[in-house]
Amino acid sequence: MADAFSPVRPWNRIRCDVMGHSSFAILSDRTVFRVSGADTHHFLDGLATVDAPRSGEAARFGALLSPQGKILFEFFMVADGDDVFLDTPAELSEAFLKRLSMYKLRANVGVADVSNALDVAVFWKGEAPEGPDMIVFSDPRAPGLGARALLTKAEDPGAAGFAKATEADYHAHRIALAVPEGGKDYPFGDTFPHDADYDQLGAVDFKKGCFVGQEVVSRMEHRGTARKRVVGISFDGAAPAADAAVVAGEKTIGTIGSTAGGRGLAMVRLDRAARAVADGGAITADGVTLTLVKPEWARFDWPPSSGSGEAA
């Protein structure tokens, strides 16, 4: 199968948040793979935490886990005809391709890195574009994130009136919505899906057939044994350093992830956070006082039994 990208049919314009052209950014830290062949869906369905979308279905976000149920790779999956495109972190692209090849065996499926022809773009606070050489899809993780697009190198959304922004601008938008991202807010290879809120973000289908690591993840879901969660944080002044310990009293209750503009994310032990809130003591990281905030999209129990989005 050739690595070159073939133009795809135009996709309808997607409204993200409000009318008008949105901000956009090209994400240099993403790689695009195309999976094709007669066994494409059977192959992906047996590996990923969600089934691969069929033609005409909405894009999905999911992961490939270790047999022990920990996140090895995260990706968006979007269908174009019988092919499925995967939008995944570039830093893990070689390892991801190797892992897929290991599982491929005799399946009639081909996996090609098409990032030499395609960029990943994100659009927020407005409409996403449309065009003959792009695939556009709503970000399925949480409301307000906007849309993503796989577009050819020749496409320039700025020429169509979209406001060019930076990757940092996009991540500030994502962080404000408290949506975690692998490698920034949780480590690959050492994080269960529940820890990274995958069960809240539609990234695990507990009703689908078997997938790698399913037994462990299903047991955590049915027993309610998830103790850690990525939550939002707010703070004044300088941001705490990434990976700094979140501390209540003399006890570590979590770890800082990404931050921007007085907001951020942290993975915390909810039981320890509950005790810290009950004790009324300060929660800090790197000498910075933090307020823990439940994401608006989250449904998990919150230490102070407050409503969604309220601070702890």
C-alpha positions as CSV (number, residue, x, y, z in Angstrom):
1,M,0.0,0.0,0.0
2,A,1.4,3.4,-0.9
3,D,2.1,5.8,1.8
4,A,0.8,8.8,-0.1
5,F,-2.5,10.3,1.0
6,S,-5.4,10.1,-1.4
7,P,-7.9,13.0,-1.4
8,V,-11.0,12.2,0.5
9,R,-14.5,13.4,0.0
10,P,-15.5,16.8,1.5
11,W,-17.0,16.7,4.9
12,N,-19.7,19.0,6.1
13,R,-18.8,22.1,8.1
14,I,-18.9,21.4,11.8
15,R,-20.0,24.0,14.3
16,C,-17.7,23.9,17.3
17,D,-18.9,26.4,19.9
18,V,-20.2,29.7,18.4
19,M,-20.8,31.0,14.9
20,G,-18.0,32.4,12.9
21,H,-14.5,31.3,12.0
22,S,-12.6,29.6,14.9
23,S,-9.1,29.7,16.1
24,F,-6.9,26.9,14.7
25,A,-3.5,25.4,15.4
26,I,-1.4,22.7,13.7
27,L,-0.3,20.1,16.3
28,S,3.3,19.2,15.5
29,D,3.4,16.5,18.2
30,R,0.8,14.2,16.5
31,T,1.3,11.4,13.9
32,V,-1.3,10.0,11.5
33,F,-1.6,6.4,10.5
34,R,-4.0,4.9,7.9
35,V,-5.2,1.4,8.5
36,S,-6.7,-0.3,5.5
37,G,-7.6,-3.8,4.2
38,A,-10.5,-6.2,4.5
39,D,-9.8,-7.0,8.2
40,T,-9.4,-3.3,9.3
41,H,-12.3,-3.1,11.6
42,H,-12.0,-6.7,13.0
43,F,-8.3,-5.9,13.7
44,L,-8.8,-2.6,15.5
45,D,-11.9,-3.8,17.4
46,G,-10.0,-6.6,19.0
47,L,-7.3,-4.2,20.3
48,A,-8.8,-0.8,21.2
49,T,-10.9,0.1,24.2
50,V,-13.6,1.3,21.7
51,D,-14.7,-0.1,18.4
52,A,-13.4,1.6,15.3
53,P,-16.0,3.7,13.6
54,R,-17.5,2.6,10.4
55,S,-18.1,4.9,7.4
56,G,-20.5,7.6,8.3
57,E,-20.1,7.1,12.1
58,A,-18.7,9.7,14.5
59,A,-15.0,9.6,15.3
60,R,-13.9,7.9,18.5
61,F,-11.2,8.4,21.1
62,G,-9.7,5.3,22.7
63,A,-6.5,3.5,23.6
64,L,-4.4,0.4,23.3
65,L,-3.7,-1.1,26.7
66,S,-1.1,-3.5,28.1
67,P,-2.4,-6.9,29.1
68,Q,-2.2,-5.5,32.7
69,G,-4.8,-2.9,31.7
70,K,-2.5,0.2,31.6
71,I,-2.6,2.8,28.8
72,L,0.2,2.3,26.2
73,F,-1.1,4.5,23.4
74,E,-4.0,6.9,23.0
75,F,-5.6,7.8,19.6
76,F,-8.5,9.3,17.8
77,M,-10.1,7.0,15.1
78,V,-12.0,8.4,12.2
79,A,-13.3,6.5,9.2
80,D,-13.0,7.4,5.6
81,G,-14.8,4.8,3.5
82,D,-13.4,1.4,4.5
83,D,-10.1,2.9,5.9
84,V,-9.6,4.2,9.4
85,F,-7.2,7.0,10.3
86,L,-5.5,7.1,13.7
87,D,-4.4,10.5,15.2
88,T,-1.8,9.6,17.9
89,P,1.2,11.1,19.7
90,A,4.2,11.4,17.5
91,E,6.7,10.6,20.3
92,L,5.3,7.0,20.4
93,S,4.8,6.5,16.7
94,E,7.6,3.9,16.2
95,A,6.5,2.0,19.3
96,F,2.9,2.2,18.2
97,L,3.6,0.9,14.7
98,K,5.7,-1.9,16.2
99,R,2.9,-2.9,18.6
100,L,0.3,-2.9,15.8
101,S,2.6,-5.0,13.6
102,M,3.0,-7.5,16.4
103,Y,-0.7,-8.0,16.7
104,K,-1.3,-8.0,12.9
105,L,-0.2,-11.6,12.3
106,R,-2.0,-12.9,9.2
107,A,-4.7,-10.3,9.2
108,N,-5.5,-8.7,5.8
109,V,-4.6,-5.3,7.0
110,G,-2.0,-2.6,6.2
111,V,-0.8,0.1,8.5
112,A,0.9,3.2,7.0
113,D,2.4,6.3,8.5
114,V,0.9,9.1,6.4
115,S,2.1,12.0,8.5
116,N,4.4,13.0,5.7
117,A,1.3,14.0,3.8
118,L,-1.2,14.9,6.5
119,D,-1.2,17.4,9.4
120,V,-3.4,17.3,12.5
121,A,-5.2,20.6,13.1
122,V,-7.5,21.6,15.9
123,F,-10.3,24.2,15.7
124,W,-12.1,25.8,18.6
125,K,-14.5,28.7,19.5
126,G,-16.1,28.7,16.1
127,E,-16.6,26.6,13.0
128,A,-14.3,24.0,11.5
129,P,-13.5,24.2,7.8
130,E,-14.5,21.9,5.0
131,G,-12.6,21.0,1.9
132,P,-11.8,18.1,-0.6
133,D,-8.4,17.3,1.0
134,M,-9.3,17.0,4.7
135,I,-11.2,14.9,7.2
136,V,-12.9,17.0,9.9
137,F,-14.5,15.5,13.0
138,S,-15.8,16.8,16.3
139,D,-13.6,16.0,19.3
140,P,-15.5,13.2,21.0
141,R,-14.0,13.6,24.5
142,A,-16.0,16.5,26.0
143,P,-18.2,19.4,25.0
144,G,-16.5,22.6,24.1
145,L,-13.2,21.1,22.8
146,G,-14.1,21.9,19.2
147,A,-13.0,19.9,16.2
148,R,-10.0,18.2,14.8
149,A,-8.9,17.8,11.2
150,L,-6.6,15.7,9.1
151,L,-5.5,17.9,6.3
152,T,-3.0,17.8,3.5
153,K,0.1,19.9,3.9
154,A,-1.1,22.2,1.1
155,E,-4.2,23.2,3.0
156,D,-4.0,26.5,4.9
157,P,-7.1,27.3,7.1
158,G,-5.6,30.8,7.6
159,A,-6.3,31.5,3.9
160,A,-10.0,30.8,4.5
161,G,-10.2,33.3,7.3
162,F,-9.5,31.1,10.3
163,A,-7.4,32.7,13.1
164,K,-4.0,31.1,13.4
165,A,-3.1,30.3,17.0
166,T,-0.3,28.3,18.6
167,E,-0.2,24.9,20.1
168,A,0.1,26.5,23.5
169,D,-3.1,28.4,22.9
170,Y,-4.9,25.2,22.1
171,H,-3.6,23.4,25.2
172,A,-4.6,26.4,27.3
173,H,-8.2,25.8,25.9
174,R,-8.0,22.1,26.6
175,I,-6.6,22.7,30.1
176,A,-9.4,25.2,30.9
177,L,-11.8,22.3,30.2
178,A,-9.8,20.0,32.4
179,V,-9.4,17.4,29.6
180,P,-6.2,15.3,30.2
181,E,-3.8,14.2,27.5
182,G,-1.3,11.4,27.6
183,G,2.3,12.3,28.2
184,K,1.3,15.6,29.6
185,D,-1.2,14.8,32.4
186,Y,-0.5,11.1,32.9
187,P,2.4,8.8,32.0
188,F,2.0,6.1,29.3
189,G,2.6,2.6,30.5
190,D,1.7,3.3,34.1
191,T,-1.8,4.6,34.1
192,F,-5.1,2.8,34.2
193,P,-7.9,4.2,32.0
194,H,-10.0,5.2,35.0
195,D,-7.0,7.2,36.4
196,A,-7.1,9.2,33.2
197,D,-10.9,9.6,33.3
198,Y,-11.3,7.5,30.2
199,D,-14.6,6.1,31.6
200,Q,-15.9,9.7,31.8
201,L,-14.7,10.7,28.4
202,G,-16.2,7.9,26.4
203,A,-12.9,6.3,25.8
204,V,-13.8,2.8,27.1
205,D,-16.8,0.8,25.8
206,F,-17.7,-1.6,28.6
207,K,-20.3,-3.4,26.4
208,K,-18.1,-4.2,23.4
209,G,-16.3,-7.5,22.8
210,C,-12.9,-8.4,24.1
211,F,-9.9,-6.1,23.8
212,V,-6.4,-6.2,25.2
213,G,-6.5,-5.5,29.0
214,Q,-10.3,-5.6,29.2
215,E,-10.5,-7.9,32.2
216,V,-8.6,-5.6,34.5
217,V,-10.5,-2.5,33.3
218,S,-13.9,-4.1,33.6
219,R,-13.1,-5.3,37.1
220,M,-12.2,-1.7,38.1
221,E,-15.4,-0.5,36.6
222,H,-17.7,-3.0,38.3
223,R,-16.0,-3.0,41.7
224,G,-15.7,0.8,41.7
225,T,-12.0,0.5,42.7
226,A,-10.7,3.6,40.9
227,R,-8.9,5.7,43.6
228,K,-7.0,8.2,41.4
229,R,-8.4,10.7,39.0
230,V,-7.2,13.6,36.8
231,V,-9.0,16.7,38.1
232,G,-8.7,20.4,37.4
233,I,-6.7,22.8,39.5
234,S,-6.7,26.6,39.8
235,F,-4.0,28.8,41.4
236,D,-2.7,32.3,41.5
237,G,0.6,33.5,40.3
238,A,3.4,31.3,38.9
239,A,2.4,27.7,37.9
240,P,3.8,24.8,39.8
241,A,6.3,22.7,37.9
242,A,5.1,19.7,35.8
243,D,5.3,16.5,37.8
244,A,5.6,18.4,41.1
245,A,4.0,16.5,44.0
246,V,0.6,17.7,45.2
247,V,0.8,17.8,49.0
248,A,-1.8,18.2,51.8
249,G,-0.2,18.6,55.2
250,E,2.8,16.3,55.0
251,K,1.2,13.7,52.7
252,T,1.5,13.5,48.9
253,I,-1.9,13.2,47.3
254,G,-1.1,13.5,43.6
255,T,1.0,14.9,40.8
256,I,0.8,18.0,38.7
257,G,0.2,17.7,34.9
258,S,0.0,20.5,32.4
259,T,-0.8,24.1,33.3
260,A,-1.7,27.4,31.6
261,G,-3.1,30.7,32.7
262,G,-3.9,29.9,36.3
263,R,-5.5,26.6,35.5
264,G,-4.1,23.1,35.2
265,L,-4.6,19.4,35.7
266,A,-3.4,17.0,38.4
267,M,-3.8,13.3,39.1
268,V,-4.9,13.0,42.7
269,R,-6.0,10.3,45.1
270,L,-9.6,11.2,45.8
271,D,-9.7,9.6,49.2
272,R,-6.7,11.6,50.3
273,A,-8.1,14.8,48.7
274,A,-11.3,14.2,50.7
275,R,-9.4,14.0,53.9
276,A,-7.5,17.2,53.1
277,V,-10.7,19.0,52.3
278,A,-12.3,17.8,55.5
279,D,-9.3,18.9,57.6
280,G,-9.4,22.3,56.0
281,G,-5.6,22.4,55.4
282,A,-3.9,23.9,52.4
283,I,-3.3,21.8,49.3
284,T,0.0,22.9,47.6
285,A,2.4,21.9,44.8
286,D,5.9,23.4,44.4
287,G,5.0,26.0,47.0
288,V,1.9,27.1,45.1
289,T,-1.5,26.9,46.9
290,L,-4.1,25.0,44.8
291,T,-7.8,24.7,44.5
292,L,-9.0,21.3,43.2
293,V,-11.9,21.6,40.7
294,K,-14.2,18.9,39.4
295,P,-14.5,19.0,35.6
296,E,-17.9,19.9,34.4
297,W,-18.1,16.7,32.3
298,A,-17.1,14.4,35.2
299,R,-19.6,12.1,36.9
300,F,-17.3,10.6,39.6
301,D,-17.9,11.2,43.3
302,W,-16.2,14.4,44.5
303,P,-14.7,14.8,47.9
304,P,-16.9,17.6,49.2
305,S,-20.0,16.1,47.6
306,S,-20.4,19.4,45.7
307,G,-21.9,19.9,42.2
308,S,-20.0,19.6,39.0
309,G,-17.3,22.2,38.5
310,E,-17.3,23.4,42.1
311,A,-14.0,23.8,43.8
312,A,-12.7,21.7,46.7
